[in-house]
Amino acid sequence: MSSSIRFGTDGWRAVIGDEFTYDNVRRVADAAGRAWAAEHPGGVVLVGYDTRFEAGSFAAAASEVLASHGLSVRLSDRYLPTPALCWSVAHTDEAIGGVMLTASHNPSEYLGLKLRMADGGASPVAFTDRIEDLIADRPPVGRGPFATVDLVGPYLDTLRGAVDAEAIRTAGLRVVVDPLFGAGQSYLVGVLRDMGVEVTELHAERNPGFGGLHPEPIPPWTDEARDAVLEGGYHAAFITDGDADRIGAIDENGEFVSPHRIIALLARHLVEDKGASGRIVKTLSTSVVVDRLANRLGLECVTTPVGFKWIYEEMVAGDVLIGGEESGGIGIPSHVRERDGLLMALLLAEMMAQHKMGLAGLVEDLFALTGPMEYGRIDVRLEPAVRDAFVASMPALAPSTIAGLEVGDVIRIDGVKFLLPDDAWLLLRASGTEPLVRIYAEASSAGVVDDLLAAGRALVESPA
């Protein structure tokens, strides 16, 4: 076979029917099975899948190949969020790892495969490099038996106990939940309703094309949730991505509450309302507001390259309160060393209930402490030759000014990030999951952000 399989920022992803085929899924499962069986003969591996086209069938194909290596394989009896699979791995004593069939926030034509470690966390680069080296040229012929089990119920029970249900029950909250046709559908709604919250759920059916939506909880894909909030007078909307490990929100005024602000809100909630402490970990593309908050709280803030696997490594090192990335993946290691969009939504509801305040007021209160910042991101899809030229040029990019602002320091740990006056910045990096270049910017005003994004696009499209 000619297909070369490589793991990106989080797992291997490809277009269904193109590179994402049953043969290739079996090749990856065979490599993972050999690696796990060599270190943990007969160990338990949990397998899950999201709502994408044929995801359950691909998961079954992976399960029988894993089982052929003498592993005890347990496949979820229904679609589930990635955090449910991760939590189940972490809380199954004999589990040595997990496999999740999902393409997360990628467009509907994609499917992918994520590998999880014994603690439920993302597989580190050293492990995925090893898996890549073990992938055979041809699919395996071995097949083995596997069990089908409930990996959802115990996880949902844990979510119910993770927040102050009575405070939420007495707050009279009315919210919109939008799983964007993804694996969070029915689950978050059920937990909220159990706590007495009035909920309207959008996009809550199996639709392999995602109804034309891109299952990522950022505008414009959050617009229908915004409209529902405004038309129905709801207090908030919580939006999760294709596998429900990411979150975005809409406040009572219809304004998008970005993951940057959610990370800061929840860090403050954990410290001031729940008495927790520890390091705050954020990726390179995440707001400086998080750094400012950490400073105000007297906590260390650590910055990593983009990708939750880097946050996971900090969690393994210990003393992490919360970790988050600008794309909406936020995790609390005391729950599991992985992102969990459902838990973050419940914590936001708890914060609103305990403070008797909407998200708009909570953000305003946060900015009174840290000062406001505005943020923007654009994704540029380029012809392969142009993209390759840009990537090749990145190490040498060193403009003295960008959009009229003097460049201070330059960070090159993941793409190239230019630090500008008054905590403004511009980041250019190639995506690790899609064939495009992402441009990120933050500044004290939306107008400056727009100028920086335009300048970034010019650098990307004309690197010379």
C-alpha positions in Angstrom: 0.0 0.0 0.0 1.2 3.5 -0.8 -0.6 5.4 1.9 1.8 7.0 4.4 0.0 7.6 7.7 1.2 10.4 10.0 -0.2 11.7 13.3 -0.8 15.4 13.5 -1.6 17.7 16.4 -4.0 15.2 17.9 -4.2 11.9 16.1 -4.4 10.8 12.5 -7.1 12.4 10.3 -8.0 12.0 6.6 -10.9 12.2 4.2 -13.3 9.3 4.4 -12.9 7.0 1.4 -9.7 8.7 0.3 -7.0 7.9 2.8 -9.4 7.2 5.7 -10.3 3.6 4.7 -10.9 0.3 6.6 -7.5 -1.0 5.4 -5.7 2.1 6.8 -7.7 2.0 10.1 -6.7 -1.6 10.5 -3.1 -0.8 9.8 -3.0 1.8 12.6 -4.9 -0.4 15.0 -2.4 -3.2 14.2 0.5 -0.9 15.1 -1.1 0.2 18.3 -2.1 -3.3 19.2 1.5 -4.5 18.8 2.9 -1.7 20.8 0.4 -2.1 23.7 0.6 -5.9 23.7 4.4 -5.9 23.8 4.3 -3.8 27.1 1.0 -5.0 28.6 0.1 -8.5 27.4 -3.6 -9.1 27.7 -4.3 -5.5 28.8 -7.6 -3.7 28.4 -8.1 -1.2 25.6 -11.3 0.8 25.4 -12.6 2.0 22.0 -15.2 4.7 21.2 -16.6 6.6 18.3 -18.4 9.8 17.4 -21.4 10.6 15.1 -19.5 10.8 11.8 -20.2 8.6 8.8 -19.6 4.9 9.5 -17.6 5.8 12.7 -19.1 2.9 14.6 -18.2 0.4 11.9 -14.6 1.8 11.7 -14.4 1.4 15.5 -15.5 -2.2 15.3 -12.8 -2.8 12.6 -10.2 -1.3 14.9 -11.5 -3.4 17.9 -11.2 -6.8 16.2 -7.6 -6.0 15.0 -6.6 -4.8 18.5 -8.1 -8.0 20.0 -6.1 -10.1 17.6 -3.0 -9.2 19.6 -4.5 -10.8 22.7 -5.7 -7.5 24.2 -9.1 -7.4 26.0 -11.0 -4.9 23.9 -14.2 -3.1 25.0 -16.1 -1.2 22.4 -18.7 1.5 23.4 -22.3 0.4 22.9 -23.1 3.9 21.4 -21.5 7.1 20.1 -19.9 9.1 22.9 -17.9 12.2 23.5 -14.1 11.9 23.4 -13.9 13.0 27.1 -16.2 10.1 28.0 -13.8 7.6 26.4 -10.8 9.3 28.1 -12.5 9.4 31.5 -13.5 5.7 31.2 -9.9 4.8 30.4 -8.6 6.7 33.3 -11.1 5.1 35.7 -10.7 1.6 34.5 -7.9 0.2 36.6 -6.8 -2.5 34.1 -7.0 -0.2 31.1 -3.8 0.4 29.3 -5.1 2.8 26.6 -7.9 3.9 24.4 -8.8 4.4 20.8 -11.3 7.1 19.7 -12.7 7.2 16.1 -13.3 10.9 15.6 -12.2 13.9 13.5 -13.1 16.3 16.3 -13.7 19.8 14.8 -12.7 18.9 11.2 -15.2 19.2 8.4 -17.7 16.4 7.8 -15.8 14.6 5.1 -13.0 13.8 7.6 -12.7 11.0 10.1 -9.8 10.3 12.4 -8.3 8.1 15.1 -7.0 9.3 18.4 -4.9 7.2 20.7 -5.1 7.7 24.5 -2.8 6.6 27.3 -3.6 4.7 30.4 -4.5 7.9 32.3 -6.9 9.0 29.5 -4.6 11.7 28.2 -3.4 12.4 24.7 -0.6 10.2 23.4 2.7 12.0 23.5 4.8 12.5 20.4 7.2 9.7 21.4 4.4 7.2 21.4 2.8 8.3 18.1 6.2 8.3 16.5 6.6 4.7 17.6 3.2 3.8 16.2 4.1 5.4 12.9 7.2 3.3 12.7 5.2 0.1 13.4 2.6 0.7 10.7 2.9 -2.1 8.2 2.6 -1.6 4.5 -0.4 -3.9 4.2 -3.5 -4.4 6.4 -3.3 -7.2 9.0 -5.3 -10.4 8.5 -5.7 -11.2 12.2 -9.1 -10.7 13.9 -10.2 -11.2 17.5 -13.3 -11.0 19.6 -14.3 -7.9 21.6 -17.0 -6.9 24.1 -19.5 -4.1 23.9 -20.0 -2.1 27.0 -21.5 1.1 28.4 -18.8 3.8 28.6 -21.3 6.7 28.8 -23.4 6.1 32.0 -20.7 6.2 34.6 -19.1 9.2 33.0 -22.4 11.2 33.1 -22.8 10.3 36.7 -19.4 11.8 37.4 -20.4 15.0 35.7 -23.5 15.3 37.8 -21.4 15.1 40.9 -18.8 17.6 39.7 -20.8 20.8 40.2 -23.2 22.3 42.8 -26.4 20.8 41.4 -28.6 22.5 44.0 -27.2 25.9 43.2 -27.9 25.3 39.5 -31.4 23.9 40.3 -32.5 27.0 42.3 -31.0 29.5 39.8 -33.8 29.1 37.2 -31.4 28.9 34.3 -32.7 28.7 30.7 -30.0 27.8 28.2 -29.5 26.6 24.6 -27.2 23.7 23.9 -25.8 23.2 20.4 -23.7 20.0 19.9 -23.3 20.9 16.1 -24.6 17.4 15.2 -21.7 16.0 17.2 -21.2 13.4 19.9 -22.4 15.7 22.7 -26.0 15.5 21.6 -28.5 14.4 24.2 -25.8 14.0 26.9 -25.2 17.5 28.1 -28.9 18.3 27.7 -29.8 15.3 29.9 -27.5 16.3 32.7 -28.6 19.9 32.7 -32.3 18.9 32.7 -31.6 16.6 35.6 -30.5 19.7 37.5 -33.7 21.6 36.7 -32.3 23.7 33.8 -34.7 24.6 31.0 -32.9 23.6 27.8 -33.4 23.9 24.1 -31.1 21.7 22.0 -30.2 22.4 18.4 -28.7 20.1 15.8 -29.3 17.0 17.8 -29.7 14.3 15.2 -27.4 12.0 13.3 -26.4 13.9 10.2 -23.2 12.7 8.5 -22.9 16.0 6.6 -23.4 18.0 9.7 -26.1 20.0 7.9 -23.4 22.0 6.1 -22.0 23.2 9.5 -18.4 23.0 10.4 -18.5 21.4 13.8 -16.2 23.9 15.6 -17.7 26.1 18.4 -16.7 29.4 16.9 -18.5 32.0 14.7 -20.1 31.6 12.2 -21.0 28.1 13.3 -22.4 29.5 16.6 -24.7 31.9 14.9 -27.8 29.7 15.2 -27.3 29.3 18.9 -26.9 33.1 19.2 -30.2 33.7 17.3 -31.9 31.1 19.6 -30.7 32.9 22.7 -31.9 36.3 21.5 -35.2 35.1 20.2 -36.0 33.0 23.2 -34.6 35.3 25.9 -32.2 32.5 27.2 -29.5 33.1 29.7 -26.7 31.5 27.6 -25.8 29.0 25.0 -23.2 26.2 25.3 -21.8 24.9 22.0 -19.6 21.8 21.7 -17.6 20.5 18.7 -17.8 17.2 16.8 -16.5 15.1 19.6 -17.6 17.4 22.5 -14.1 18.0 23.9 -14.2 21.7 23.0 -16.6 24.4 24.0 -17.7 27.9 23.0 -20.5 30.0 24.5 -23.0 32.8 23.9 -23.9 35.2 26.6 -27.4 36.6 27.3 -26.8 39.5 24.9 -26.0 37.2 22.0 -22.2 37.9 22.2 -19.8 35.1 21.6 -17.8 34.2 24.7 -14.5 32.9 23.2 -12.6 29.9 24.7 -9.9 32.5 25.8 -12.4 34.1 28.1 -13.9 30.8 29.2 -10.4 29.5 30.3 -9.9 32.7 32.3 -13.4 32.6 33.8 -13.1 28.9 34.9 -9.6 29.4 36.3 -10.9 32.2 38.4 -13.9 30.1 39.4 -11.8 27.2 40.5 -9.5 29.4 42.6 -11.9 31.9 44.1 -15.1 29.8 44.4 -13.7 26.3 44.8 -10.5 26.9 46.7 -8.3 25.1 44.1 -4.8 26.1 43.1 -2.0 25.1 40.7 -0.4 26.1 37.5 -2.4 27.4 34.6 -1.3 26.0 31.2 -2.1 27.6 27.9 -1.0 27.2 24.3 0.9 29.8 22.3 -2.3 30.9 20.5 -4.2 31.6 23.7 -5.0 35.1 25.1 -2.7 37.2 27.2 -5.7 37.7 29.5 -5.0 34.2 30.9 -1.4 35.4 31.8 -2.7 38.5 33.4 -5.3 36.6 35.4 -2.6 34.1 36.6 -0.5 37.0 37.7 -3.4 38.5 39.7 -4.1 35.2 41.3 -0.5 34.6 42.2 -0.3 31.5 40.0 2.3 30.4 37.5 1.2 30.5 33.8 3.0 28.1 31.4 2.8 28.5 27.6 3.2 25.5 25.3 3.1 24.9 21.5 -0.4 24.5 20.0 -2.0 21.1 20.7 -3.4 19.7 23.8 -0.8 16.9 23.9 1.7 19.6 25.1 -0.7 20.6 27.9 -1.1 17.0 28.7 2.7 16.7 29.2 2.5 19.6 31.7 -0.4 17.8 33.5 1.7 14.7 33.8 4.5 16.8 35.3 2.0 17.8 38.0 0.5 20.8 39.9 -1.7 21.9 37.1 -5.0 23.6 37.9 -6.4 23.9 34.4 -5.1 23.8 30.9 -6.6 25.3 27.8 -6.2 26.2 24.1 -7.8 28.9 22.0 -9.7 26.3 19.9 -11.9 25.5 23.0 -10.2 22.5 24.4 -10.1 23.0 28.2 -9.1 20.3 30.7 -9.0 20.0 34.5 -6.6 17.2 35.5 -8.3 16.4 38.7 -11.2 15.2 36.5 -9.1 13.7 33.7 -6.0 14.8 31.8 -7.9 15.7 28.7 -10.3 18.3 27.4 -14.0 18.1 28.3 -16.5 20.4 26.7 -19.4 19.0 28.8 -17.8 19.6 32.1 -16.8 23.1 31.1 -20.4 23.9 30.2 -21.6 22.6 33.6 -18.9 24.7 35.4 -20.0 27.8 33.6 -23.6 27.1 34.6 -22.4 26.6 38.2 -20.5 29.9 38.1 -23.6 31.7 36.7 -25.8 30.2 39.4 -23.5 30.9 42.3 -22.7 34.4 41.3 -26.3 35.1 40.2 -24.8 36.7 37.1 -24.9 36.1 33.3 -21.9 35.4 31.2 -21.7 39.0 30.0 -21.5 40.2 33.6 -18.9 37.6 34.5 -16.7 38.6 31.5 -17.1 42.3 32.5 -16.0 41.5 36.0 -13.0 39.5 34.7 -11.9 42.4 32.5 -12.2 44.8 35.5 -9.4 42.6 37.0 -7.3 41.9 33.9 -8.1 44.6 31.4 -9.9 43.8 28.1 -8.3 42.3 25.0 -9.8 41.5 21.6 -8.9 38.4 19.5 -9.3 37.1 15.9 -8.3 34.2 13.8 -8.5 33.5 10.1 -7.7 30.2 8.3 -6.1 30.5 4.8 -6.3 27.6 2.5 -3.4 27.7 0.0 -2.2 25.8 -3.0 0.3 23.3 -1.8 3.3 25.1 -3.5 2.3 28.4 -1.8 1.8 26.8 1.5 5.2 24.9 1.3 6.9 28.2 0.4 5.4 29.9 3.4 6.4 27.1 5.8 9.9 27.2 4.3 10.1 30.9 4.8 9.0 31.0 8.5 12.4 30.6 10.1 13.6 33.7 8.3 10.5 35.9 8.8 11.7 38.9 10.8 9.8 42.1 9.9 10.7 45.2 12.1 7.1 46.4 12.1 3.7 44.8 11.5 0.6 46.9 10.7 2.6 49.9 11.9 3.5 48.3 15.3 7.1 47.7 16.3 8.0 44.0 16.6 9.6 43.2 20.0 10.4 39.6 20.7 9.8 36.7 18.2 8.8 33.2 19.4 9.4 30.3 17.1 8.4 27.2 19.1 5.4 26.6 16.9 5.2 28.7 13.7 6.3 32.3 14.3 4.7 34.6 16.9 5.5 38.3 16.9 5.2 40.2 20.2 4.0 43.8 19.8 3.5 46.8 22.1 0.8 46.7 24.8 0.6 42.9 24.9 -0.6 42.7 21.2 0.7 39.8 19.1 0.4 38.0 15.8 0.9 34.3 15.3 1.4 32.4 12.0 1.4 28.6 11.9 0.6 25.7 9.6 -2.3 23.6 10.9 -1.5 20.2 12.2 -4.9 18.8 11.2 -5.9 20.4 8.0 -4.1 21.7 4.8 -4.1 25.4 5.7 -2.3 28.1 7.5 -3.8 29.7 10.6 -3.3 33.4 11.4 -4.1 34.6 15.0 -3.9 38.1 16.5 -4.8 39.8 19.7 -4.8 43.5 20.7 -6.6 46.0 22.8 -9.1 46.9 20.1 -10.9 45.0 17.3 -9.6 47.4 14.7 -6.0 46.7 15.5 -6.8 42.9 15.4 -8.2 43.3 11.9 -5.1 45.2 10.8 -2.8 42.5 12.2 -4.8 39.7 10.5 -4.6 41.5 7.2 -0.9 42.0 7.6 -0.5 38.3 8.6 -2.4 37.2 5.5 -0.1 39.3 3.3 2.9 37.6 4.9 1.4 34.1 4.4 0.4 34.7 0.8 3.6 36.5 -0.2 6.3 35.1 2.1 9.1 36.4 -0.1 
